[in-house]
Amino acid sequence: MGTTRRGRDAESLACHYLEARGLSLIERNYRRRPGEIDLIMDDTGSLVFVEVRFRRQTRFGSGAESVDRRKQAKIVACARGYLQTHPEMTTRPCRFDVVSISGDVGGPSVEWIQDAFSSLV
């Protein structure tokens, strides 16, 4: 299985995982010049920008640990672009979550970090 397919599968798994916990999908793979937001979801009125990371092995760190300050800045810039093109969303509270998936996509371990950018090192 190629990395593109694994990435799509991980995003689908993350989306289903979050939907099972009450979130609803607004948009998937939102692209803007600075980058891409994997999932944009609604969590009881809050707008949630979700970065999905998949690691087959965590020997060199989890997927969440790979969302460094540079990647965070790209996601934030992309989210600003989303809000500029969707002004009706600007009154909603926003947060940035990370869904880190490790192991085999057939039997993975999923970690959901809410408001991740304030808690990532």
C-alpha positions in Angstrom: 0.0 0.0 0.0 1.4 3.4 -1.0 1.8 6.4 1.4 -1.0 8.3 -0.3 -3.5 5.5 0.2 -2.3 5.0 3.8 -2.8 8.7 4.4 -6.3 8.6 3.0 -7.1 5.6 5.1 -5.8 7.2 8.2 -7.8 10.4 7.5 -11.0 8.2 7.0 -10.3 6.3 10.3 -9.8 9.6 12.1 -13.0 11.1 10.7 -15.0 8.0 11.7 -13.4 8.0 15.1 -14.3 11.7 15.7 -17.8 11.3 14.3 -18.4 8.4 16.7 -17.5 10.9 19.5 -20.1 13.4 18.3 -18.2 15.6 15.9 -19.5 16.2 12.4 -17.5 16.7 9.2 -17.7 20.1 7.5 -14.9 19.7 5.0 -12.0 17.3 4.2 -8.6 18.1 2.7 -9.0 21.9 2.6 -6.1 23.3 0.6 -4.8 26.8 0.5 -1.4 28.2 -0.4 0.3 27.6 2.9 -0.8 24.0 3.2 -3.7 21.7 3.9 -6.1 21.0 6.7 -7.0 17.3 6.8 -10.4 17.6 8.5 -12.6 20.6 9.4 -15.3 19.5 11.9 -18.0 20.8 14.1 -18.0 20.0 17.8 -21.2 21.3 19.3 -20.8 24.8 17.7 -17.0 24.9 17.8 -15.0 24.8 14.6 -12.2 22.2 14.9 -9.3 22.1 12.5 -7.8 18.5 12.6 -4.3 17.4 11.6 -4.1 13.6 11.2 -0.8 11.9 11.6 -0.1 8.2 10.9 3.0 6.3 12.1 3.5 2.6 11.5 5.9 2.6 14.4 6.5 5.0 17.2 10.2 4.2 17.7 11.1 7.7 16.6 8.2 9.4 18.2 4.4 9.6 17.8 2.6 11.3 15.0 1.5 14.0 17.4 5.2 14.8 18.2 5.8 15.4 14.5 3.5 18.4 14.4 6.2 20.9 15.1 5.9 24.7 15.3 6.5 25.1 11.6 3.7 22.7 10.7 1.4 24.4 13.3 2.1 27.8 11.7 1.1 26.4 8.2 -2.1 24.9 9.6 -3.0 28.2 11.4 -2.4 30.2 8.2 -4.5 27.8 6.3 -7.3 28.0 8.9 -7.2 31.8 8.6 -7.7 31.4 4.9 -10.6 29.2 5.5 -12.2 31.7 7.8 -11.7 34.5 5.3 -13.5 32.5 2.7 -16.2 31.4 5.1 -17.0 34.6 7.1 -20.2 33.0 8.6 -17.8 30.8 10.6 -15.8 33.6 12.2 -18.2 33.9 15.2 -17.6 30.3 16.3 -15.0 29.3 18.8 -12.1 27.5 17.0 -9.5 25.0 18.1 -6.8 22.8 16.6 -6.8 19.1 17.3 -4.4 16.3 16.3 -5.4 12.7 15.8 -2.3 10.5 16.0 -2.7 7.0 14.6 0.0 4.4 15.1 0.4 0.7 14.2 -1.3 -1.1 11.4 -4.3 0.7 9.9 -6.2 -2.6 10.2 -5.7 -2.6 14.0 -4.4 0.9 15.0 -4.0 2.8 18.2 -5.7 6.2 18.0 -4.9 9.2 20.2 -7.1 12.3 20.0 -5.4 15.4 21.4 -7.9 18.3 21.7 -6.6 21.9 21.6 -3.3 20.3 20.7 -1.3 23.3 19.8 -1.3 24.6 23.3 -0.1 21.2 24.7 2.4 20.1 22.1 6.1 20.7 22.9 
